[in-house]
Amino acid sequence: MTERPSDLVVNRLVLFVVKGTATSTHNTVKPLILLEELGVPHDIYVVEKVSAPWFSEINPHKMVPAIMDRSPDGQDTVRAWESTSTLTYIADAYDKEGTFGGRNVQERAEINNWLTLHTAALGPTAKYWLYFYKLHPEKLPKTIEKLRSNITVQYDILERRLNEPGQQYLALKDRPTIADIATLPFAMKSTAELFGLEFERWPKLQEWSVRMSEREAVKRAWQRVAGFGHGEKEYGMLQA
């Protein structure tokens, strides 16, 4: 096992992030929103180089977000990596009432449907659009436009869902879940504008994004994630 940084001590849940930039926060903010919603005590670790051997032992994909936590008996550690996995881990471990993860099989099935759709479709499409647009805008215009077109297809699906009677949120009617949290960063006005899309084309989706963004936990998470790595301590362990 590769030696880890000396300041990485897992006494409670640790969320691994990178320094906050305009394009680095869209996935990292997801588990942070859920931690804020549930009031889970946690620490933040700002990773300087995700390619470092010690971090690849936490996430073989060498990306953030990732989580380390104490096992329930306190004798071992647990890891979760990739944003969807971190959301489901936090819900399983800390959402004892099933508010965000589902209270019964029927709710969990519907939540997983919309969570999986995001993981397979909008999430990676939007992520790669940001990547290609930022690094290769003049070289790959057809690729960028194809990804943008696919994003509009996903927005159309979400819009139809939210147009169903009484459907205030994506998975469940009465409350947001981890499916909503996963989808929000890539389905809001500021992100749509990055894609060159007029978000007003999807009025129900826009209403939903405003409803989600007005939640206090969501506001706190966005404010915090933008500041990671910009305080007195740039990298390493930060107290929450």
N, C-alpha and C positions, 0 to 999 in steps of 0.2 A: 504493500500500500504506500502510495506517495505521501510524503509528509505534508500536512496541511498547515496553513498559516497559524502562527501561534495565538492570534487573537480570535480564532474560530473555535468557540466553546459553545456546545449545544446544551444549554440548560433548559431551554424551552424552544418553541418553534422559531426557526430562523428562515427568513425569506431572502433568497439571493436575487440581487438586481444588478443592473449596470448604471453608470452615470446617466442622469436624466437628460435626454435630448428630444427634439421634436418627433423623432421616429423610434425611439427606444422604449417608450412607455406604454404602448398600446396593449401589449400582452402582460407586462409586469403589473399593470394596475389592476388586472382582473382578480388575482388572489388577494391583493391588498384591499380591494373593495369588500370582499367577503370577510376578511379579518376585521375590518372596521365595522361591518354590519353586526357581526357576532361578538365584538368586543374581546377578541382572543389576544391575550398577552403574547408579544412576539418581539423579536429583534430583526434588524435589517443588516444584511451583509452586502456591501457594494464591491462587486468583483472587478478587479482592474483588467485582467485578461481571462476571458472565458476559455481560451485555448490552453490555459495552465493545466498541467497533468493532474493536480489535486482536484480541480473543478470537474474534469472529465470523469472522475470517479463518482461524482455526485450526479452529473448529467452527461451521459456518453455523447449526446448530441451537441454539447458545449454551447448551450444557449440558456438564457433566462426567460421566465422565472424558474426557480427550483426551490425546493423546501427540504430542510432537515428538521426533525423533531424527535422528542423522546418517545420511546415506545410506551404503551399504557402501563407496563410494569416498571418503567424507569430503568430497565436493565440494558437497553439497547437503543439504537437510533433507527428512525424511519426516514426514507427519502421519497420525494415525489418530484417529478420533473415534467416540463411542458405545462402550459397554462391550464389546459383542461384537466390534466391529472392533479394539479395543485388544487383546483377548485373542488374536485370530487373528494380528494383527501381531506381538505378542511371541512367539507360538509359531513363526511363520514365520521370524522374524529370529534368535531365540536358542535355541529348543529343537531343537538340531541332531540329537538322537537320537530325536525324535518322541515323547518320553515323554508329553507332555500334548496334543500336536497330532495324533498318529497316526504310525505307522511304515510304513504301506502304504496303498494305495487303500481296501482294505476297512475298516481302522480309521478312516481319515479320513472315509469316508462315514457310518459309524455315529456318530462324534463330531459331524459336521455335522448329522445328523438331530436329535439331542437338543439341540444348541446352537441350532439354528434353531427348534425347538419352544419352547424357553424364550424366545427373542427375540420370537416371534410371539404367545405365549400368556401364560405365568405372569409373565414380566417386566413387560410393559406393564399387565396386569391388576392386579398387586400395586402397581405404581407409582401408578396412578391411584386405587386404593383409598386408599393413604396420602394422596394429594393431596386427594381429596374429603373423607375423614374428618377430616383436619386443618383444612381451610379451611371446609367446608360441612356439618358433621355433622347440623345440625338442618334444613337446607334440602333435602337430597337423600337422604333415607333409602332410597328405592327404588333409586336408583343405587348407593349403598353396599352394599346387600344383594345386588343383582345381581352386583356385582363380587366380593363375598365368596363367593357361590355358584359363580361361575366359578373361583375359586381352589380350592375343594374339588374341582371336576372335574379340575383340573390335578394336585392332590395324589393323586387316585385313579389317574391315569395313571402317575405316578411310583411309586406303591405297587405297582401291578401289574407294572411293569417290574422292580422290585427283588425281587419274589416269584418271578421266573423262576429256575430252577436255577443256582446258582453266581454269580448277578448281584450282586456286591458294590458296583458303581458303575453309573452311569446308562448310559454308552455302552459301556464295556469291562468285562469281568469282573474283570480282574486288577489294575487300577490306575485312579486318578482321572484325568480329562482336563479340558480347558477347558470341556466341557459340565457337569461336576460343579461346577467353580468358578463358572460363570455362574449355576447354579441355587441354590447353597447359601444366599446371603443372603436369598432369599425363601422358602426351604423349611427352616426351622429353628424350634426351639421358641419362641424369643423373638419372632420375626416372626409366627408363627402366633398367638401370644397377642395381638399387636397387632390381628390380624384377628378376634379373638374366637373362635378355633377351638381345640379340644382336640387338640393334636398327637398324643396317644396313639391317636387314631383311625387313624393310619397308622403302625403299629409298624415296618415295614421302612424307611419313609422316615425315621422318627425315629432308628433305628439308623444309617442311612447318614449323617444329619446329624451325629450324635455322632462317628462315625468320621472324617468330614471335619474337624470342628471340633477334634479332638484333634491334628491335624497341626501341627507347630511353625510352619511357614510361615503357616498360617491364623491361629494365635494371634498371631503377630507382626503380621500385616497388620491384624487387628481392633484391636489395641492402638495401632498407629501411626495408623490412619485416624481414630480417635476424637479424637486429640490435635492433628490438623492445625489450625492457626490459634489454638491455645490456649497456645502457648509464648511465649518472649520476642518472637518475630516473628510478627505476626498474619497478614500477607499478604505475597506475594512469594515469592522463591526460598528454599527450604529445602534444606540439604544432607541427603542420605539418611543 
